[in-house]
Amino acid sequence: MESVGILRALWRRRLLVSLGALLALAMAVFAVYRVSPASLSLQARTASSGYALERVLIDTPTSLAADADAKGADSIANRAALLGALLASDEARATMADKLGLRPSQIAVIGAADALPQVPTPLATKAIEVAKPHEPYSVVVDADPSLPILSIYAAAPDARKAEGLADQAIAALHPLAAATLPAAGDVKIERLGRVEAGTKTVSPSKAKALAVGLMVFLIWCIAIIVLDSLLLRRAALPPLMEARRA
């Protein structure tokens, strides 16, 4: 019965419902496109983000490439994972922010302990979308489960800043190693290959825009139902007062 009453209320205010539908549609469209006043055409909204990838080897003082039984070789993979996890600490984030002239709150860091498993997605997608941070700068650290190798993914407003962020993340590993791993022996931190950097263009999700439009329309309909109920009660007050007087 309640659903029937709701439908009747919406039908009585069908002009308002139609207006709400147009408003919701407009908001969904404007979430994905922008209107060009000059040509009166729709242009897709896009946002560009820079990304960078660097890989580092956490090695023993005597290189594992020269001596597989070097001192500390049995624990070096675990120590690499520990360093990757510690990169998400407040101290490391503050160090990176200071070197880049940023506030620590502008950088999000997901250490190796919290990073998602590697998946076969493009590098740019992984760098920007894996962590899904709100901060304009982000670092995601992946630790190889069997090798002492850390993959550092950085995302920033442009490729140059992303590369600088990745460099500072690597630089922050050195004091972390000196402060947390002295008992296990020294480690060497070496870059593997050249940095990979570029620009990722992201378009707003049409599914999210549709969800926004539906939410706006739902709220609009609820407001119409409440308004219709109030108007019906107000219209019923005079006859009710006259009946009481009689």
ChimeraX attribute file (.defattr): number of C-alpha atoms within 10 A of each C-alpha:
attribute: neighborCount
match mode: 1-to-1
recipient: residues
	/A:1	6
	/A:2	7
	/A:3	8
	/A:4	9
	/A:5	11
	/A:6	18
	/A:7	14
	/A:8	14
	/A:9	19
	/A:10	19
	/A:11	12
	/A:12	14
	/A:13	16
	/A:14	14
	/A:15	11
	/A:16	15
	/A:17	17
	/A:18	13
	/A:19	13
	/A:20	20
	/A:21	19
	/A:22	14
	/A:23	16
	/A:24	24
	/A:25	19
	/A:26	12
	/A:27	18
	/A:28	21
	/A:29	18
	/A:30	16
	/A:31	19
	/A:32	20
	/A:33	18
	/A:34	15
	/A:35	14
	/A:36	10
	/A:37	8
	/A:38	6
	/A:39	7
	/A:40	9
	/A:41	10
	/A:42	14
	/A:43	12
	/A:44	13
	/A:45	14
	/A:46	12
	/A:47	10
	/A:48	14
	/A:49	21
	/A:50	23
	/A:51	32
	/A:52	29
	/A:53	24
	/A:54	22
	/A:55	22
	/A:56	20
	/A:57	18
	/A:58	25
	/A:59	24
	/A:60	22
	/A:61	15
	/A:62	17
	/A:63	16
	/A:64	16
	/A:65	10
	/A:66	8
	/A:67	11
	/A:68	12
	/A:69	12
	/A:70	15
	/A:71	17
	/A:72	18
	/A:73	19
	/A:74	11
	/A:75	12
	/A:76	22
	/A:77	22
	/A:78	17
	/A:79	21
	/A:80	27
	/A:81	24
	/A:82	19
	/A:83	25
	/A:84	29
	/A:85	20
	/A:86	23
	/A:87	24
	/A:88	21
	/A:89	14
	/A:90	13
	/A:91	14
	/A:92	21
	/A:93	23
	/A:94	17
	/A:95	18
	/A:96	25
	/A:97	20
	/A:98	13
	/A:99	13
	/A:100	14
	/A:101	9
	/A:102	14
	/A:103	12
	/A:104	19
	/A:105	13
	/A:106	13
	/A:107	21
	/A:108	21
	/A:109	26
	/A:110	23
	/A:111	23
	/A:112	25
	/A:113	16
	/A:114	15
	/A:115	17
	/A:116	15
	/A:117	11
	/A:118	11
	/A:119	9
	/A:120	7
	/A:121	10
	/A:122	8
	/A:123	18
	/A:124	23
	/A:125	13
	/A:126	20
	/A:127	27
	/A:128	24
	/A:129	11
	/A:130	18
	/A:131	20
	/A:132	11
	/A:133	16
	/A:134	10
	/A:135	14
	/A:136	13
	/A:137	26
	/A:138	24
	/A:139	29
	/A:140	28
	/A:141	30
	/A:142	24
	/A:143	27
	/A:144	17
	/A:145	12
	/A:146	10
	/A:147	15
	/A:148	20
	/A:149	24
	/A:150	26
	/A:151	19
	/A:152	25
	/A:153	31
	/A:154	31
	/A:155	35
	/A:156	26
	/A:157	16
	/A:158	18
	/A:159	21
	/A:160	15
	/A:161	20
	/A:162	27
	/A:163	24
	/A:164	17
	/A:165	27
	/A:166	28
	/A:167	18
	/A:168	19
	/A:169	27
	/A:170	21
	/A:171	16
	/A:172	21
	/A:173	20
	/A:174	14
	/A:175	12
	/A:176	18
	/A:177	21
	/A:178	13
	/A:179	10
	/A:180	13
	/A:181	15
	/A:182	10
	/A:183	8
	/A:184	12
	/A:185	13
	/A:186	16
	/A:187	22
	/A:188	14
	/A:189	20
	/A:190	13
	/A:191	14
	/A:192	13
	/A:193	9
	/A:194	9
	/A:195	15
	/A:196	15
	/A:197	23
	/A:198	18
	/A:199	18
	/A:200	20
	/A:201	11
	/A:202	13
	/A:203	13
	/A:204	14
	/A:205	11
	/A:206	14
	/A:207	11
	/A:208	13
	/A:209	19
	/A:210	18
	/A:211	14
	/A:212	17
	/A:213	22
	/A:214	17
	/A:215	13
	/A:216	19
	/A:217	21
	/A:218	15
	/A:219	13
	/A:220	18
	/A:221	20
	/A:222	14
	/A:223	12
	/A:224	21
	/A:225	20
	/A:226	12
	/A:227	14
	/A:228	18
	/A:229	14
	/A:230	12
	/A:231	11
	/A:232	11
	/A:233	11
	/A:234	10
	/A:235	11
	/A:236	11
	/A:237	11
	/A:238	11
	/A:239	10
	/A:240	11
	/A:241	10
	/A:242	9
	/A:243	9
	/A:244	8
	/A:245	7
	/A:246	6
